[in-house]
Amino acid sequence: MLSLKHIPIRSLNENIAYINKDCSIYKVDNINSLTRVEIHGGQHPIFAFLQIVDGNKIVRPDELGLNTEAFKQIGLPENSKITLTLTPSAQSLSAVKRKISGNILSAKDYASIITDITERRYSNMDIASFLVAMGSFITPGEVLDLTEALRGDKSLDWGTEEIVTDYHCLDDIPGNKVDLIIAAIVAAYGLPMPKIISDASPTGNGVLDTMRIFANVDIDARNLKKQILERRAAIISSNKIEICEADKIISMVEKQNGLTTLERSVASLLANKMAAGITHLLIDIPVGIRAKIKTSSEAMRLRKLIEYVGDMIGLHIDIAITDGAEPIGYGVGAALEARDIMKVLKNKEDAPDDLKEKAMFLAGRILEFDPKLRGGQGYLVAKEMLKSGKAFDSFEMITKMQGKKETSQLGHLTRDIVADKNGTVSHINTALISRIAALSGAGQYAGAGIDIFRKTGDVVASGDILYRIYSCNQNDFAFVSSVIESGKTGFSIE
């Protein structure tokens, strides 16, 4: 037997085991590639990928090292005695190979794949192969089977609540953080909204970044239920909520490799909402030339897929097709978006109208899940929740219960991007604006991002500020400046 040692390395998904090349028990001379092993000694065996270490600094010949993910999973203290055996590739990989060849997989195939991913039998490369295979061809029936497999057997129970609501946008439109305003309005009205968001989600992590400006987002299931009971809404990370574990692993690979497809996004979204105990869901599909969904016909095809899967799993879904042609609000980046949100909630005169109107429109659609409201009344009620200050009070109570934080400061390095001629802003490249914001440090630093001064249709004179860049460190600032100097500003003026 070998002694267990924790190697404080995070692999961002995979279980890694480290063994000395002169291991005293297992012969490793013939191991020349990444090898799957099964490790015994804990309550349950775990699976890992073996790596050979030269020298004794990391592990001695009588030790087996496990990286942070594997060490946490095995649940044993250091120096515990463990054994390992080589294990073949996961059997479900044969289904992935059939999918790569263009075959339709069964519900049993998807259940087997998701089980193996949950048990860490898949490497990141295996998961990437699975994602590529699904991206090439997947039927609506397969999306349903994948959704049910991802949902798993763990879910949150909200007791006697007949309506449990949520909202999700299927694109990351710059500045479009209406989620926090919607949650405040819906909670002020009295409907529960537990927003559980994955940090790995391509369309959700920005919402968490913004909420982190206001409050702690790492809440466990027990405290989440208490908060919903008392405050009716929460905006939290999925890190401490043990649902859809395979989806978290897959989403991390998607985020690392940019392998997201709309069909996979639909399966992920609906699986997570069902596992979170959501009964009524509003989905926002932005359409625009630079958005993920570029035409109304694409939006309708996606809408039909969502409605089909939603009907089959018993989820009440409303879908709003919205304008994704340009950024929403003025700020892009956590602190700037938080500023815009507070202006809306406080009814400030300089609050961004587009953010306010979209939040009221979407919140109104959610309120109309309540059978007591007639069609069209939701918007008026949402508007009253904002105007009366009830939504602001509700948000204050939500953040206080989650653990209120002090507002972050904006980055100290700034650059104004100005119009190079007189004219009218004809369009804004949302994808490029998102990239410029990311290059400035948004997503890594709360105070980094872009403050937008002009929108499509605005008349500008040469030298007028179009937007201001904020960065928190010199490297980001220099890099984003080089992009701007190459002529890529994201604004077109005619």
N, C-alpha and C positions, 0 to 999 in steps of 0.2 A: 504494500500500500504506500501511497505518497501523502505527504503533508500538504494541506491546502494553504495557499498564499494569495492574498489579494494584491493584484497589480493595478494601481490606480490609473488606469487608462480607460477612457470611454471610446467605444467604437462607433457610436451613433447608430446602433441597431444590433450588431452581431455579437454573439457569445464567442469569445476568443480564449483558448486555453494555451498556456505556454509551458513547454517541457524542455529540460536541458538535453543537449545533444548526447551527453554521457549519462542519461537517466539510468539509475541503478536497477530499475525493475523492467522497463519497457525498452525494447530495441528499436531505435529510431533511425538507424543508418540508411534504411531503404525508403524513408519518407522524403519525397522531393517536392511535394505540392501540398496545397491546402487540403487537409484531411478532416473528415467529420468524425467526431468521437462522442461517446456516451459516457457521462460521468456519474458514478454512483457514490452514495454515502449520505446524501440528504434524504429528506422525506420522499422526494421523487427524483428520478434520474433527470439530468438536464443534458442538452445537446450543445456542442460547441465545435469550433473550427480550430484545428491544432496548428500551432506555429512552433518551430524549433529555435531554441536560443543557444548561441555560442557563449561560453563563459558562464561564470557563477554570479554575476552581479544582479541579474533579474530573478532567476530561480536556480537553486542548487540541484544536483542530480537526484536528491530524494524529495523534491518538491514538485507540485503542479500549481502553476499560477493561473488565476482566472481574472479577466478584466472586470471592470465595475459592474457591467450588466450581468455577466454570468455569476459573479460572486454574490450579488443581490438575489439572483434567482435560486441559487442552491441553498441559501439560508443557513449556512454553517459558519462558525467562527474560524478564524485562522488556526492553523496547525491541526485541524480535524483530519482524520484519516479517510482518504478517498481512493477509489479505483477508477480506471477508465478502460474502455474497449473501443476499437474501431467500429464504426457503424456505416452501413451503406447509405447512398443518397436517399432522400425522402421518396417514398413510393409515388407520391402525388406528382412528382416531376414528370412522370410519363404522361400525365394529363396535360401539363404545360406544353410538352413536345407535340402532343396531338393538336393543341390549340394553335401552336406556331404553324402547323401544317394546314390550318384552315378548318379544323373540325369544330362542331358544336359540342360543348361540354355539358354534362348533366349536373343536376343539383348535387348529386353525390360527389362528383368530381370537385366542384367548388367548395363543398364542405370539407373535403379531404385536404385541399390546398390550404384553405384558411386555418385548419387545425394545425397543419405542419408549420405554417408561418408563425402561429401563436406559440408553438413549442420551440421555436428558434431552430428548426431543421433546415430552413432556407437561408442561404447567404444573400447579401444584398444583390449580388449578380443574378441569383435565381429569381429574386423578386422583380428585378428589372426585366428579366426575360418574360416573366408572367405579364408585366405591364405592357411590354411591347407586343406580346401576342394578343392581348385584349384590345390594344389600340388598332390593330390591323383589321379585326373583325369580331363583332360581338352582337348577338341578337337581343331584342327586348326581353325574351324569356331568360336569357343568360344574365342580363342585368338584374332581373328579379332574383334569380338563384344566388348571384353574388351578394346582393343586398341582404338576403336572409342568412347567408353564411357569415357575413361580416357582423351582423347584429349579435350573433352568439346567444348564449343562454343567461347572460347577466343583464339586468335592466333595473332602472329606478322605478319605484312605485310611489305614486302620489295620492294613494288612499282614495278618498271620496271625491277628489277633484274630477269633474266631468270634462272640463276644458282646460288643457295645459298647452300654452301657446309658444311659438317661437318664430323667428324671422331669419332668413338666410339669403345673402346675395351670391349669385353664381359667378361673379367676376369681382376683381379688385380694382374698381374704378377709383382713381386718385381722390382722396378726401371724402369718400363715400362712407363715413362712419355714422350712418343714421341709426345703427343698432342701439347705441347707448340712449339716444333720445327716444327711440321707439320703446325700449324697455321701461324707461321712466314714465312715459305716457300710459302704457298698458298696465303697469303696476299701480299707477295713480287711479286708474279706472277700477282695478280690483281683480283683473285676470292674472293668473300666475304665468311667469315667463322665466324658466331656468335656462339661461344661455350658457351652454357648455361648449367651449371652443378648443380645438386642438392647436397647439403651437406649430405643428407640422403642416396644418392646412394651408394651401396656397392662397385661399380667399378668406381665411379667418385670423391669421396671425396678426394682421394690422389692427384688427378690433381689439385684440388682447393688449397689444402695445399701447394703444390709446387708453384702455381701461386701467392699465398699470400706472398711468399718470395720476389717476384719482384714488386707486385703492389696490389692496392685495387681491390677486386673482387665484392664488393657490389655496382653494377651499376643498375640504373633503366632503364626502356624501352626507355625513351626519349634519355638518354645519350648513350645507347647501339646503337640506330639507328644512332646517330650522329657519333659515333666512327666507325661503319661499313662503313658509307658513306666516312669518311675521311681516315681511316687507314685499312679498309677492313677486320679486324679480331678483336675479343675480346675473352677473357677467363674469364667468370664471374660466380658468384653464381646465382641460380634461386630465391634467397630470395626476391628480389625486382621485380621479373618478374611474373605477375599474370597470369600464365598459368598452367594447369594441377594441380590444387590445391588438388584434391583428391589423386593424385599420390604422392604428397609430404607427405601427412598424412600416406598413406599406406607404403611408403618407410621407414618412421621413425619406424613403427612397425616391418618391415622386419629387419631393422638394429639392433633393440633392441633384437629381438628374433631369428635371424638367419633363417628366414623362406623363404628366397629367392629361387625361382625356375627359371629355364631357360625360361619357357613359360611366367611367369609373368614378367621377365626381358625384354623379347622381346616386350611384350605389353607396358610396361613402356617406354622403349627406343623409340619405333616408335611413340607412342602418343606424347611424349615430342618433338621429332624432327618435327613432323607435326605441332604441336602448335607453335613451334619456327620459322615456315616458311621455314624450310629446304626443298630443292627440290632434292638434290643429296647427298647421304650418303654412306660413306665407313665404313663397319663394320669389325673389326678385331676379328677373333676367334682363340685364341691360343690353341694349342693341346699339351698335355704333361701328363705324368703319375701322376703328382701332380697338374695339372691344373683342372679347372672345367670340361673341355671337354678332355677326356682322350684318345679317339681314333678317327681316321679319319671318321669312320662310324657314330659316334655320331655327329661329326662336319657337316657331310653332311645332317643328319636328321635335325639339327638345321638350316642349311643353307636353306633347302627347306621350312621350316616353315617361316623363315624371308622373303624369296622371295615371298611366297604366300601372306602373310599379306601386304608386301610392294606393290605388284602389285595391290591388292584390294583397297588400300588407295591412290594409285597414287604417291608413293614415288620411285624415281630412286635409286636403291641400288646396290652397288658393295660389294662383300664379299671377304676378304683375309683370308685364313687359314694359320696361322703362327706357328712358333715353340715356345711352352710355357714350354719347358723342364727345363729352368734355368732362373735366374734373368737377366734382361737387364741392361746394364751399370754397374757401380761400386757402386753407392750410393743407399741406401734404406732409405727413410726419406726425408723430405722436403728440408732442406738445402743442403744435400748431392746430391739429385737429381737435385737441382737448379745448383749446381756446375758443374755436368756432362752436363747439358743442355747448359750452357754458354760455356763450352769447345767445344761442337759441333758447336754452332753458331759462335764462334770466330775462328773456324778451328785450334784449338790447336793440337799439335802433340800427346799429351797424352789423347785426347778425346776418349771415349769408342767407338770402331769400331762398335760393335753390335747395340748400340743405334743410331749411325749415319746412318748406313746402313738401319736399319729398318725404320727410319724416312724418308729417301730419297725414299725408296721403296713405302711406304704408301702414302707419299705426291705426288709421281709421279702418283699413281693410281687416286688420287683426281684431279690432274691437267688434266688428260685425260678425265675427264667429259667435258672439253672444246672441242667442236667439231673441233676446229682449230688444235688440236694436234693429230697426228697419234699414233696408239698403239705402246708402247715402248718408245715414245719420252718423256713421263712424267718423268721418272727417270732421264734422262739426263738434263732436264730442272730444276728439283728439285736439282740436284747436282750442277748445275751452280748457282742457287739461293744461295746455301750455300757457294760455293767456292768464289764467287764474293763479299760476304759480304752483299748482298741485304737482305738476310733473317735476319741477325743480325740487320741491320738498321731498318727493318720492326718491329722486336720484340722490339727494343728500343722505337720506336714511339708508339707501342701498350701500353707498360707499362707506358710510360710518360703520355699518355692520360688517362689511368685508375687511375693514381696516383702512381708514382714510389716510392718504399720503399728502405731502406737500407738493405743490405744482412744480414741475421741472423748469429750469431756465433754458432759454433758447441758446443755440450755439453762438460762440463769440466771433466766429469767422463768417463774414457775410460778403455777398456779391450781388449787385443789382444787374438784372438782365433787361436791357432797354430796347425799345423799338428802333430799328435802323432807318425808318422812313415814315412819312405820313401815310395814313390809310385806315383801314378797318380790319380788325382781327377776323379772318375768314374761318379758321378752324384751329383747334389745339390738338396736338398729337398726344393722346392720353398715355399711350405706351411709352413714348419717349419721356414724358413728364414723370412717369413712375420710375423710369430708369435713372433720370437725373436726380430724383429725390433719393433713390437707393444709393447712388454713387456719392451723394453728399453725406451719407451716414445714416439716413432714416432706416429704421429697422434694427440698427445697432445702438444708436444713441437717441434718447428721447427728444433732445433738443435740436436734432438735425432735420432738415427737410426744405420745403419750398413754400413761400407765402405768395399766393397769386393775386395780382392787382387788377388784371384785365381778363374779361371773358369774351367768348365769341360774339361778334356783333358790335363790340365797343370800338369807338373811333379813337385813334391814338395819333400823337404827333411824334416826330423823330425825337428820341431822347426820353420819352415817357417810360416809366418802369413797367415792365410786363410781369416780372416776378422777382422775388429776392431769395437767394440761396443762403441757408444756414448750415454750417458745419461745426463739428466739435473737435476735430483734429486736423493738423496741417496736411497729412497725406490725402485724406478724403477731399479736402478743399482743393488741393493741387490737381487731383485727378478729375474732379467734376469740372474744374475750370478749363482743363485741357479739352474736355468734350465740348463745352460751350464755345471755346475759341475755334473749334473745327467747323463751326456754323450750325451745330445741332442744338437749337434752342427749344424746339417743340411748338413754336408759335408761327403761324403763317399770316402775313399782313398783305392785303391787296388794296 
